Amino acid sequence: MNRRSRFEIYMDIMTALTDGPKNPTRLMYTTNLSWAPLQECMKALLNQGLVQESGHNSSRKSYALTQKGNDIIGRYRDFIKDVSQLVGNEKLVQESDVPMLR
């Protein structure tokens, strides 16, 4: 089993948020992360303005993508499609490796 890079984890989190806001527990299950790594990644995504937090004063936090985050996901999808076309019959990136192409 391969370990995911930090970039892949960030993209997994942002991809999980494309369907709408999610609470931290749902993100943990969706992205297969434990609490500490999820919190570390969310802090980085929040600082970059890719994700926004709501309900931060209550016990019911949720996270959603910002417009900047949506733009990054769109460019990522385009990049993966372009790379897949470059390779042609040879699959450099398997569709199963990129959740949004399934």
N, C-alpha and C positions, 0 to 999 in steps of 0.2 A: 504494500500500500504506500503510495506516495504522499508526502507531506505537501500541504498547500503553501504557496508563498503568501507573503503579507498582501500583495496585490490581489491574488486570487480570493483571499478571504474578504478583502474590501469589496471586490466585485460581487461576491456571493451575497454579502449583506445588502448591497445596493440593489442587486437583482431581486432579492426577497422583498424589498420595499416597493418594487414597481407595481405590485397589486394593490398598494395602499398602505396606510399606517399599520404598524404592528407593535405590540408590547415587547419588552425585553425577553420574556420567556418564550414567546412564539418565535422570535428571531433566533434564540439559542437552538431551538429544535429544528428550525428551517435550515440554519447554516451549519448545524452540527458543531457548535462551539460550546465550551463551558463558560461559566459566568465571568471569570477574570479576563480571559482573552476577548470576550465580546465587549466588555466595558472599556478595555484598552483601545480596541478598534473603533468603538462608537465615539470615544473622546477625540480620536484623530479625525474621523469623518465630520464630527460637529465643528471642530476647529477649522477645517478646510471649507466649511459651508456647503457640504454635499448632502448633509442630513440635518433635519431639524427635530427638536424635542418638544413635545407638548405635555402638559400636565406635570411639569417638573416640580411644582410645589405640592402636588398631591402624591399619593402612593400609587397612582395609576399612570405611569409614564407610557408614552408611545412615541415612536419614531417614524418619520416620513422623509421621503426624498425632497430636496429643494429643486428648483429649476436647474441649477448648476449640476446637481446630481443626475437629473434626467438627461441633461445634455451629454454628460460623461457616459452614461449607459448607452445612449444612442450612438455615440462615436465608437464605443467598444464593440457594439453589435456590427456596425459597418466594417470595422477593422477585421473582425473574425470572418465575416462574409468575404471580404477581399482576399484575405490570406487563404481561405478555403478555395477560392476560385483560382488563385495563383498556382496552387499545388495541383489542381485538376483531379485526376483519378487517385493520385497519392493523397491520402488524408493526413495533412500535417496536424490538424486539430480535429479530433473526433467530435461529432455533434453532441455526443453524450457528455463530453468534457465541458461544454458550454451550455449551462442551464437554459439560457434564453433562446437557443436555436432548436430546442426540442419541439 
